Amino acid sequence: MSSLFAVSLATASIVAVVLLIGRYKLNPFIVLFTVSLLLALCAGMPPQKAVASFEAGAGHVLGHIATVIALGTMLGKMLAESGGADQIALTITRLAGKGRISWAMMVIGLLVGLPVFFEVGFVLLIPLVFTLARRTSTPMLLLALPMGAALSVTHGMIPPHPATLLALSAYHADTGRTIFWGVIIGTPIAALAGPVYAKFITPHVHLEGAASLAEQFSNKDVPTSMPPFSITVLTILSPVILMLIGSVADMVSSPGGTLNTTLHFIGNTDIALLLATIMSFYVLGLARGFSRETILRYTTECLGPTALIMLLVGAGGGFGRELVDSGVSKAITDLALGAHVPLLVLAWLLAVVVRVAAGSATVAMSTASGIVGPILLQSHGTSPELMVLVTGAGSVALGPMNDAGFWQIKEYLGLTVGQTIKTWSVIETLIAVLGLAFCLLLSIFVH
């Protein structure tokens, strides 16, 4: 397959998805499924393989994301109904002041995002966004976008995320220096792509109505007795703490031992969220006077609005898999490799290309670093730490529609496809471009 044909096919597919969903108001899942199959068939895949590829991609993504969304939604519902979300919202408002709430959400996103995947951090923090927006009469986007930007920056640029760890290994970079430069670069990027851009774009985005999940996470009456701030924060941060424990397991115990295995197990994303959700049933439920029947009703009814989100996230995964299995992704990557450019730019460009082709930031970062890593070993003068950061920046570029995060943002916030592109996709692109610019600037002084 020629690179030009691959680029044309990928571009036509993305344009078709935007037009069919945005302009002609067709069902997003049907559109993604149909366009994915047509792309695969046009690329020369046998019909049966095209269907199997979509199913495999959707299943792979949903195997993880569906569990995360379900448990995160239950935890969010318990925070809302117990008054825990209100407690945190009122405390944040009191400490930060109404004028700086968007900056407070950015800081929270940076902290929570350090050990967790974007999708996990998002479902943990979105109840706070809904509650804060209602309590302070602040536009929801002014809170959600800074939080999302911060989560994306930490996901792509700061260890211990799995993709950054793979890049650290590929480039033989120092972990401590990577974290240091990641924080130095990532903080201003999160500020510019988050609160600053959110303040600019929010007045230009008119939301038709409340997002479906906002109702699930909104307890309209201020509870007379709210759980203590410390207990509530511990509950919401418990999965983060457990994941951190899992990430340092090999440093504090012998690999393969019983303690090491246990720490890795409780630090697993799904297990950490499961334990936190069960914990919330007691500290935010039974301890607050809720009956078991009430907790069951809350945790059952809150899952209804997540069905479409899960379908769309799965369809996005299927779309990405079709691009990879059909050879379109490889053809586009080969085109980028053929361009003779500086290593920092090449790593960034490859990450952007794989991001568009495959959707996943993790796949984009690991693939790009795997390709450029051996090249870096043969050259001198480029900082391995900056290579990790610039690859991470490129891996989140464009916020494409074959990425689970695109559909999460769209459905949770009640946006149209067009609104998601001009908010979330632009934010992701800002992070990528600013990351490249800062890394190129730093490369003058850091080798």
matplotlib code that plots the C-alpha trace (Angstrom):
import matplotlib.pyplot as plt

x = [0.0, 1.4, 1.8, -0.2, -3.1, -2.9, -3.0, -5.9, -7.8, -7.3, -8.2, -11.4, -12.4, -12.0, -13.9, -16.7, -17.1, -17.2, -19.8, -22.1, -22.2, -22.0, -23.9, -26.3, -26.9, -26.5, -25.9, -22.2, -21.7, -23.2, -21.1, -17.8, -18.6, -19.5, -16.7, -14.2, -15.4, -15.3, -11.8, -10.6, -12.3, -10.9, -7.4, -7.8, -8.7, -10.9, -14.5, -14.3, -10.9, -12.3, -15.1, -12.8, -10.4, -13.1, -14.3, -10.8, -10.0, -13.3, -12.9, -9.4, -10.3, -13.5, -11.8, -10.1, -12.1, -15.6, -14.5, -12.9, -15.9, -18.3, -16.4, -15.5, -19.2, -20.3, -17.6, -18.7, -22.4, -21.5, -19.5, -22.5, -25.3, -23.3, -22.4, -18.7, -18.5, -20.2, -17.7, -14.7, -16.3, -17.1, -13.6, -11.9, -14.1, -13.2, -9.5, -9.0, -11.7, -14.3, -12.0, -9.3, -11.3, -10.2, -6.6, -7.4, -8.8, -5.6, -3.5, -5.8, -5.5, -1.7, -1.6, -4.2, -2.9, 0.6, 0.0, -3.2, -4.2, -6.2, -9.4, -9.1, -8.3, -11.2, -13.9, -12.5, -12.6, -15.6, -18.0, -16.1, -16.4, -20.2, -20.6, -18.3, -20.0, -23.4, -22.4, -20.4, -22.5, -19.3, -19.5, -18.7, -16.1, -14.1, -13.5, -13.5, -11.1, -8.2, -8.6, -8.5, -5.5, -3.6, -4.4, -3.3, 0.0, 0.9, -0.3, 2.0, 5.0, 5.7, 6.6, 5.5, 3.0, 3.6, 4.3, 6.8, 8.5, 8.9, 10.2, 12.7, 14.0, 14.1, 16.1, 18.1, 17.0, 17.4, 14.1, 14.8, 15.9, 12.9, 10.5, 12.2, 12.1, 8.6, 7.3, 9.3, 7.8, 4.5, 3.3, 3.2, 1.9, -1.0, -1.6, -1.7, -3.7, -6.0, -7.2, -5.9, -7.5, -10.6, -11.2, -10.9, -13.0, -15.8, -17.8, -17.8, -19.3, -23.0, -24.1, -27.6, -28.5, -27.1, -24.9, -26.7, -24.2, -24.3, -27.7, -26.1, -23.3, -25.5, -27.1, -29.2, -30.0, -27.0, -26.8, -27.4, -24.6, -21.6, -18.8, -15.5, -13.2, -10.4, -12.4, -13.8, -10.4, -8.9, -11.7, -11.1, -7.3, -7.3, -7.0, -4.2, -2.4, -2.8, -1.6, 1.5, 2.2, 2.0, 4.4, 7.1, 6.6, 9.8, 11.7, 10.5, 10.2, 11.9, 10.3, 8.3, 7.9, 4.5, 4.7, 5.7, 2.9, 0.4, 1.5, 1.3, -2.2, -3.6, -1.9, -3.6, -6.0, -9.1, -8.4, -7.5, -10.7, -12.7, -11.2, -11.9, -15.5, -16.1, -14.6, -17.0, -19.9, -19.0, -17.5, -19.8, -22.8, -23.4, -21.5, -23.7, -26.9, -27.6, -29.2, -27.7, -30.8, -30.2, -26.5, -27.6, -30.1, -27.6, -24.9, -27.3, -29.2, -26.0, -24.7, -27.5, -26.1, -22.6, -23.9, -23.4, -20.0, -18.8, -20.1, -18.4, -15.1, -15.2, -16.0, -13.1, -10.9, -12.2, -11.6, -8.0, -7.4, -8.7, -6.1, -3.3, -4.4, -5.1, -1.6, -2.7, -0.9, 2.4, 2.3, 1.8, 4.6, 7.0, 6.2, 7.2, 10.4, 11.4, 11.6, 15.1, 14.5, 16.2, 15.7, 13.5, 11.2, 11.3, 10.3, 7.5, 6.3, 6.2, 4.3, 1.8, 1.4, 0.9, -1.5, -3.7, -3.4, -4.0, -5.7, -3.9, -1.4, 0.3, 0.7, 1.9, 4.6, 5.8, 5.9, 7.7, 10.3, 10.8, 11.6, 13.7, 15.5, 18.1, 18.7, 19.4, 22.0, 24.0, 23.9, 25.1, 24.1, 20.4, 19.1, 17.5, 15.2, 14.0, 13.4, 11.0, 9.2, 8.9, 7.6, 5.1, 3.9, 3.4, 1.6, -1.4, -1.7, -5.0, -7.2, -8.5, -11.9, -10.3, -9.1, -11.3, -10.7, -12.4, -15.7, -15.3, -15.1, -17.9, -20.4, -19.6, -19.7, -22.7, -20.8, -21.4, -18.6, -17.8, -17.6, -15.4, -13.0, -12.7, -12.3, -10.6, -8.9, -7.4, -6.3, -4.5, -2.9, -1.8, -0.1, 1.7, 2.9, 3.9, 5.7, 7.7, 8.5, 9.6, 11.8, 13.5, 14.1, 15.5, 17.7, 19.9, 20.9, 20.4, 22.3]
y = [0.0, 3.4, 6.0, 8.5, 6.1, 5.3, 9.0, 9.6, 6.6, 7.6, 11.2, 10.3, 8.0, 10.7, 13.2, 10.7, 10.1, 13.9, 14.6, 11.6, 12.1, 15.9, 17.1, 14.2, 13.2, 9.5, 7.1, 7.4, 3.7, 2.7, 5.3, 4.2, 0.5, 1.1, 3.5, 1.1, -1.8, 0.3, 1.5, -2.1, -3.3, -0.4, -1.2, -4.7, -6.7, -9.8, -9.1, -11.8, -10.5, -6.9, -7.9, -9.9, -7.0, -4.6, -7.0, -7.6, -3.9, -3.2, -6.1, -5.2, -1.6, -2.5, -5.3, -2.6, 0.6, -0.9, -2.0, 1.3, 3.3, 1.0, 1.1, 4.8, 5.7, 3.7, 5.5, 8.8, 8.0, 7.2, 10.5, 12.4, 10.8, 10.8, 14.5, 13.7, 15.5, 18.5, 18.5, 18.5, 21.1, 23.5, 23.0, 23.7, 26.7, 28.0, 27.5, 28.5, 31.1, 31.0, 32.9, 30.2, 27.0, 26.1, 26.4, 24.2, 21.6, 21.7, 21.1, 18.2, 16.7, 16.9, 15.2, 12.5, 11.9, 11.0, 7.3, 6.6, 6.3, 9.2, 7.3, 6.3, 9.8, 11.2, 9.0, 9.6, 13.4, 14.1, 13.9, 16.8, 18.8, 18.4, 19.2, 22.2, 23.6, 23.4, 24.7, 27.7, 28.4, 28.0, 26.8, 23.0, 23.3, 25.8, 23.1, 19.9, 21.1, 22.1, 18.8, 16.8, 18.8, 18.1, 14.4, 14.2, 15.9, 13.5, 10.5, 11.4, 13.0, 12.0, 8.5, 6.1, 5.6, 2.4, 4.1, 6.5, 3.6, 1.8, 5.0, 5.4, 1.9, 2.5, 5.7, 4.7, 7.8, 8.6, 8.3, 11.1, 13.6, 12.7, 13.3, 16.6, 18.0, 16.5, 18.6, 21.7, 21.4, 19.8, 22.4, 25.4, 23.2, 22.1, 25.8, 27.0, 24.1, 23.9, 27.0, 29.5, 27.9, 26.8, 30.5, 31.4, 28.6, 28.2, 31.3, 29.9, 26.5, 26.4, 23.2, 22.2, 20.7, 18.9, 15.9, 12.7, 11.7, 15.1, 14.0, 10.9, 12.8, 15.8, 15.7, 18.9, 19.3, 20.2, 17.3, 18.3, 16.0, 15.5, 13.0, 14.5, 16.1, 13.8, 10.6, 11.7, 12.6, 9.3, 7.5, 9.2, 9.0, 5.4, 3.9, 6.4, 5.3, 1.6, 2.1, 4.0, 1.1, -1.3, 0.9, 0.7, -3.0, -4.1, -1.5, -2.6, -6.4, -9.2, -9.8, -13.0, -13.2, -13.3, -9.7, -8.5, -10.4, -9.0, -5.4, -5.7, -7.3, -4.5, -1.9, -3.2, -0.5, -2.6, -4.1, -0.7, 0.8, -2.2, -1.9, 1.8, 1.3, -1.4, 1.0, 3.7, 1.4, 1.4, 4.8, 6.8, 4.4, 2.2, 4.5, 7.4, 5.5, 4.1, 0.6, -2.1, -1.8, 1.9, 1.3, -1.4, 1.0, 3.8, 1.6, 0.0, 3.1, 5.0, 2.6, 3.2, 6.4, 4.8, 2.2, 4.5, 5.7, 2.1, 1.3, 4.4, 3.7, 0.1, 1.3, 3.8, 0.8, -1.2, 1.8, 2.0, -1.8, -1.6, 1.1, -1.1, -4.5, -3.1, -1.8, 1.9, 2.7, 1.1, 2.9, 6.3, 5.5, 4.6, 7.9, 9.8, 7.7, 8.7, 12.4, 13.3, 15.5, 16.0, 13.2, 15.2, 16.2, 12.7, 11.1, 13.6, 13.2, 9.4, 9.6, 11.9, 9.6, 6.5, 8.4, 9.3, 5.8, 3.8, 6.2, 5.1, 7.4, 4.5, 2.6, 5.8, 6.4, 2.8, 2.4, 5.7, 5.1, 1.6, 2.9, 5.9, 4.3, 2.4, 5.5, 7.5, 5.0, 5.6, 9.4, 11.9, 15.3, 14.7, 14.3, 10.9, 12.5, 15.1, 12.3, 10.7, 14.0, 14.9, 11.4, 11.7, 15.1, 13.8, 10.7, 12.8, 15.0, 15.8, 13.8, 11.7, 10.0, 6.5, 7.4, 6.4, 9.7, 11.6, 9.8, 9.9, 13.7, 14.0, 11.9, 12.8, 16.6, 16.4, 17.8, 17.4, 15.9, 19.4, 20.9, 18.0, 18.7, 22.4, 21.8, 18.5, 17.9, 21.4, 21.0, 17.7, 19.4, 22.3, 19.9, 18.2, 21.4, 23.1, 20.0, 19.9, 23.7, 23.4, 20.4, 22.0, 25.1, 23.0, 21.0, 24.1, 23.9, 20.2, 17.4]
z = [0.0, -0.9, 1.8, -0.2, -0.5, 3.2, 4.2, 1.9, 3.2, 6.9, 6.1, 4.2, 7.1, 9.7, 7.6, 7.0, 10.7, 11.5, 8.8, 9.4, 13.2, 13.3, 10.3, 9.5, 13.2, 12.6, 15.5, 16.5, 17.1, 13.8, 12.0, 13.6, 12.9, 9.3, 8.5, 10.1, 8.0, 4.8, 5.5, 6.0, 2.8, 0.8, 2.2, 0.8, 3.9, 3.4, 4.8, 7.5, 8.7, 8.7, 11.0, 13.3, 13.5, 14.6, 17.2, 18.5, 18.8, 20.5, 22.9, 23.8, 24.7, 26.5, 28.5, 30.5, 30.0, 30.7, 34.1, 34.9, 33.8, 35.7, 39.0, 38.7, 38.1, 41.2, 43.3, 41.9, 42.7, 46.3, 46.6, 45.3, 47.3, 50.6, 50.2, 49.9, 46.5, 48.0, 50.9, 48.6, 46.4, 49.2, 50.7, 47.3, 46.8, 50.3, 49.9, 46.2, 45.9, 43.1, 40.7, 40.9, 40.8, 37.3, 38.4, 41.5, 39.2, 37.1, 40.2, 41.3, 37.9, 37.9, 41.3, 40.7, 37.2, 38.2, 38.9, 36.9, 33.3, 31.9, 31.7, 35.4, 36.6, 34.6, 36.1, 39.6, 39.2, 37.0, 39.9, 41.5, 38.3, 38.2, 41.8, 41.8, 38.6, 40.3, 43.7, 42.3, 39.1, 37.1, 33.5, 33.5, 30.7, 32.7, 35.3, 33.2, 30.5, 32.9, 34.8, 31.5, 30.2, 33.4, 33.3, 29.7, 30.4, 33.3, 31.2, 28.3, 29.8, 33.4, 34.8, 36.2, 33.4, 31.5, 28.2, 29.7, 31.4, 28.0, 26.5, 29.4, 28.7, 24.9, 25.2, 28.2, 30.0, 33.7, 35.6, 38.1, 35.5, 33.3, 36.1, 37.0, 33.4, 33.0, 35.9, 34.7, 31.2, 32.0, 34.5, 32.1, 29.3, 31.6, 32.5, 28.9, 27.5, 30.5, 32.4, 29.9, 26.8, 28.7, 29.6, 25.9, 24.4, 27.0, 26.0, 22.4, 23.3, 23.9, 25.7, 24.6, 28.0, 31.1, 30.4, 31.1, 33.8, 35.5, 37.0, 38.4, 40.1, 41.3, 44.7, 44.3, 48.0, 50.3, 52.7, 56.3, 57.4, 55.1, 55.6, 56.9, 54.3, 55.3, 54.9, 51.5, 50.1, 51.4, 49.6, 46.2, 46.5, 47.7, 44.2, 43.4, 46.6, 45.8, 42.2, 43.6, 45.9, 42.9, 40.9, 43.6, 44.4, 42.7, 44.7, 48.1, 47.6, 45.7, 42.2, 42.2, 45.9, 47.8, 49.0, 45.5, 43.8, 46.4, 45.9, 42.1, 42.5, 44.7, 42.5, 39.4, 38.0, 38.2, 41.6, 43.1, 41.8, 43.0, 46.6, 46.6, 45.5, 48.1, 50.7, 49.6, 50.2, 53.9, 54.7, 52.4, 52.6, 55.6, 58.0, 56.8, 57.5, 54.0, 53.9, 51.7, 49.5, 49.0, 48.1, 45.6, 44.0, 43.7, 42.1, 39.7, 38.5, 37.8, 35.2, 32.7, 31.1, 30.7, 28.2, 25.2, 26.4, 26.6, 23.1, 21.6, 23.4, 22.1, 18.6, 18.8, 19.7, 16.7, 14.4, 15.6, 15.2, 11.6, 10.8, 12.2, 10.8, 7.3, 7.0, 6.8, 10.1, 8.9, 5.6, 7.3, 9.8, 6.9, 5.3, 8.5, 8.8, 5.3, 6.3, 7.3, 10.4, 13.8, 16.3, 18.7, 15.8, 14.3, 17.6, 18.0, 14.4, 14.6, 17.9, 16.3, 13.2, 15.3, 17.6, 14.6, 13.1, 16.3, 18.7, 21.8, 23.4, 25.0, 21.7, 20.0, 22.7, 22.9, 19.1, 18.4, 21.1, 19.9, 16.4, 17.4, 20.4, 18.3, 16.2, 19.3, 20.5, 17.3, 17.6, 20.1, 21.4, 22.1, 25.7, 26.3, 28.9, 26.4, 23.9, 26.4, 27.0, 23.3, 22.4, 25.2, 23.9, 20.4, 21.7, 22.9, 19.7, 18.1, 20.4, 17.5, 17.3, 17.5, 21.0, 24.0, 25.7, 22.8, 23.4, 27.2, 27.0, 24.5, 26.4, 30.0, 29.2, 26.7, 23.8, 20.0, 17.9, 16.6, 20.1, 21.3, 18.4, 19.1, 22.9, 23.6, 20.3, 20.3, 23.9, 23.0, 20.0, 22.2, 24.6, 21.7, 20.0, 23.3, 24.4, 21.1, 21.4, 25.1, 24.4, 21.4, 23.5, 26.4, 24.0, 23.5, 27.2, 28.0, 26.3]

ax = plt.figure().add_subplot(projection="3d")
ax.plot(x, y, z, "-o")
ax.set_aspect("equal")
plt.show()
